[in-house]
Amino acid sequence: MHKNSLLAKSVRFALISGVTAAALNVPLSFAADEAGAKVERIEVTGSRIKRTDMETTVPITVLSREDIAQTGAINVADILNSSPVTIAGSDQSNSAFTTSTVGLNTTSLRNLGDSRTLVLVNGRRFVSGVDPSSGYAVDLNAIPTSMIERIEILKSASSAIYGSDAVAGVVNIITRKDFDGVEVNAQTGISGESDRKTKTVSVTSGKTWSGGNAWVSLGYDDDEGIKATDRDFSKQDLAILLDDNGNEYAGPVNSSYPPQGRIGKYNGDGTLYSGTTGSFNRASYRQLVTPLERKYAAAGLTMELADNVSMFTELNWNTTKTKDSTIEPTPLDVVNDVWLKNRNGNGGMDINSPLIPDALRNALIADGITNLNQTSFVRRLVEFGARSTDLERDTVRIATGVDWAIDDTWTSQTYLTWGRTDQSQDNGGQVNKERAALALDVIKDANGDLVCASELARLQGCVPLDMFGAGTVSDAAVKYIESPAKANGQAEQFVLGSSVTGSLPVALPGGDIGVAMGLEYREERGVYSPGDLAQTGASSTNQSDPTDGKLYSKDVYVEAILPVLENLEFDLAARYADHSITGGDLTWNAGLQYTPFESFKVRASAATAIRTPNISDLFGGRGETFGNVADPCDGVTAATTGNAAANCRAIQAVSDRIAADGAFTLTQAERQGTGGTQGGNPDVKAETADTWSAGIIWQIVDDLAFTLDYYDISVKDAISTTSRTTVLNRCFDVDASQFSQNCNGAAIRDQKGALIEVHSGTSNENNIDTSGIDAEFNYTTDLGPGSFKAQLVWNYTNEYVVTGILSGEAIDYVGDVTHPEHRANLNLSYALDEMSFAWRMRYWDSVVDSVDESNGNFTDGASLTTFNDIDAVIYHDVNASYTFANGWEAMVGVRNLFDKQPPLLPQGTNSGATGINTASEAYDVTGRYFYAGVTAKF
């Protein structure tokens, strides 16, 4: 066994292994100096074997309850994503323009994606909060901050311990236990602009007795969000333009889908259209921060069933609602959305239609237009109101199990967890395109009144749809054409596991050999049903198929800790997972800790990891898309060389056009008119990763500690959606003997040879390589009458290279907005009797919008220069608290004390999110924010 002095030193090392200064409140027990004193062992994230200290062969950062309180955050995502090693996957701003994922809060370790970051609660999996057609990730909204004791961030792959998805690492959220008494928490906040009001209140009550503990907690959170028009940087539809001297500036670039309608170069009433005065500012309807309302209830029970047997149960219920989340009204392209010209449709409106105003008719006739399908016809449907998304996610989770102390050495645990997230969604502002076509086909009746031409449509309520001018759509037409949409989804998870841990009867010079072994069964189910009209393609949204899938994994694992010497330890682990879709995978971990002298430790680890495809990857319903596609046959002549050209000429319709015209040259309408679908792929295989890390832990002096860790992660066969152009290039650039004219059903052409459909799906497209350095300093000292603490957490990203598996093209994204070279937090605190003060500084390095010149201005399309460079930012947060004699505590604080505004990243940039003109993953969009709270204990 380790000597007690060494145990004490090991525990002291816990102060510096990524554990924040405030994390010293984590309940650790260690031996006194008397020989033979009993040492309490704890389970640390990254191992199932209990040990005497928090040190493992891989780095762990701990965020304590005090850390969370000092940020004033009411959402755990806010504190997690401000850490230098994590970044938001989805947040309340970058998801504001989406529909099924609006309001989600997820986290991504090492920027490798929320699907490669495993989130646990008390060491066990938590159900996904994302609708199964869109992805897979834990929605942090479902885990209220009032329930959290601490968060342990394991910054290393750990699939051998926890299974699939632990590629970048693990976020283990530890909830409060053994609660005794009653606690009431209340907090309110408001921005310096007098908006984004937040409030939270929770009540927790618990009772401890000799054989167990029971507690229950109820809570309510409300975040009113921010409209885009409430901030100068987001209130206008902006893009990067060039002035007369070629200098970049951010100027208004509104939508050319105006409320008065635009037909060719004319307004709906026949006057000339002016983009300066007649365009539409979409930002006037958009959301900068999605409003969220959360209600939750939780309960826990631990109880002895016998002297050596106990049980535990955790219950969680949470409902999250978006409120009044809107984007701009529907932009309707009548020619392509209603008459389907881009899909070779023949619909249209004769120039003599009684709906067309005389002034417009005369202007169009003068231009040679005889049918409106010969020009553009677009309009913003403001009469239908904003496109709104009222979304509710209800999450229920149960975890229960039995712990059995077999003897003084061996213990076992058998547990199950079940969770389900139900998502219901009401979308407003949509239109029925089929009814719009009927309402645009108008004649005059016997009384000279305009009516729908179809008698059947009239019987079903059809009235003319007049889109020629501002405010011309009648309430009756809105009622006939509007198409409120409902969508529903459900993600369900079931896990059953059993493990045994203990020590082998064989001891090494450093102590007993600790082992753990176990079995685990995990099942995931997911369904998602878009609205009925969305499924048929009749709605103004793109057609979308439902999602329905199931998968399971049967795993067996083993782990061992080998204390070879008193100062040398090896950790080993392995897991075999039998996945119902992708088959068997073996993963392993290997690590060591070496302590050459008591104040210095060296650690290193290597591991393999997997991410098996989720429901969305495998079974995601196919959704319609009309994004640009480059046809490899475009421009091919009889003399063009290469496999692609030869295969193009093998298609009869293409060959005929070359013979007739000299080249297969597509028209603009044909280039822009390629539809198709994207969705899941049951043939996608698992991602794999090879990772390693090495570092030191140094207690420089009693009050100063330092950790330094290098990490390297290499992900192979990363899953993403294959671009449709890539599908075509892979199809055509092959030998003629391997060529399929319809690309095995993925491509459909019309009688003229033009592509009308190209389909794609998820695939193993890329390899990702990232490496870097984590460093932390912790300093604690008595200063005057109080105690001073300082902590510096720093991350350096050396590389983040994404390589196309087939193309071989590699891009290193380090230095762009979401991959800064340097990130750091400096936390300072001072405690004096009942008072404490904290000052936190968050640093985001200077970056560029694009590392590969793939952005471009809206004047001539050239890559950005001035707006490509973005300065470093530092945010300052302050907090003060006071604890009263009765145990009550009050606190006040300010986030973003100096009201630092985010950099402008409008249209033309790569990093700016739609509708907010900046990147919320990196920059604060709220501005200065004040909060105050109180905790009462009884």
Secondary structure, DSSP 8 states (H G I E B T S, - for coil): ---HHHHHHHHHHTTTSSB-GGGGGS------SSTT-----B--TT-SS-BSSS--SS-EEEEEHHHHHHHT-SSHHHHHTTSTTEEESS-TTTTTT-STTTT---EEETTS-GGGEEEEETTEE----S-TTT-----GGGS-GGGEEEEEEE-S--HHHH-TT-SSEEEEEEE--S--EEEEEEEEEEETTS---EEEEEEEEEEEETTEEEEEEEEEEEE--EEGGGSTTTSS-EEEEE-TTS-EEEEE--BS--TT-EETTEETTSSB--HHHH-B-GGGG-EEE--EEEEEEEEEEEEEEETTEEEEEEEEEEEEEE-SEEE---EEEIIIIIS-GGGT-----BTT-TTS-HHHHHHHHHTT-SBGGGS-EEEE-GGG--EEEEEEEEEEEEEEEEEEE-SSS-EEEEEEEEEEEEEEEEEES-BBHHHHHHHHSEEE-TTS-EEES-HHHHHTT------SSTT-S-HHHHHHHB--EEEEEEEEEEEEEEEEEEEEEEEETTEEEEEEEEEEEEEEEEEEE--HHHHHT-BSS--B--EEEEEEEEEEEEEEEEEEETTEEEEEEEEEEEETTTEEEEEEEEEEEEEEETTEEEEEEEEEEEE---HHHHH---EE-------TTTTB-TT--SHHHHHHHTSHHHHHHHHHHSSB---HHHHH--B-EEE--TT---EEEEEEEEEEEEEEETTEEEEEEEEEEEEEEEEEE--HHHHHHHHHSS-GGG--TTGGGTEEE-TTS-EEEE-EEEEEEEEEEEEEEEEEEEEEEEETTEEEEEEEEEEEEEEEEEEETTT--EEE-TTBTTS-SEEEEEEEEEEETTEEEEEEEEEE--EES-SSS----TTT----SGGGEE--EEEEEEEEEEE-TTS-EEEEEEESTT--------BT-SS--TTTSS-TTTS-SS-SEEEEEEEEE-
